[in-house]
Amino acid sequence: MAESERSSRLRAAWIAAAVIGVGVLWWAVFSLMGRLWWQADLGAEKVPPPARVEVHAPRHDWVDLDKYSREHPVWEPARE
């Protein structure tokens, strides 16, 4: 009976030590990440905004839209 009580206490001590160790490791990682993230020098390099996108209408002078409208009064998607 005393041996099983001792082994259960030893197991509980190991579990408690593992939980505390994981907690300390968790705190250390997040503390380090916080220092790296929020105390970083963000003003060292300023990146200019990207150039404005210019969209040009496609050429359609090769298409006879009047003829197409006469031959296709209702638009339907192409069937392949």
Phi, psi and omega in degrees: 000319181292326179293319180290326177293321179293318180292326178290324176293320179296318177296318178296322178294318178296319179295317178297318179295321179294318179296317179295318178298316178295322178296317178294318178297317178301312180298318183295317181295313181290328176295315179296316179297322177297317178295318180293324185280305189275341179256014178287151179277096184279341183272006184291323184222118179259126181262128180291155179294155181293157180293150180292138181278129178251121181254123179256143178292140179290156179289136179224018181287346179274356182251133175268095185291328178295314179297317180297318180295325178291319183280337180230081182292332177240129182286135174227145179293153180294141179249127181238000000 
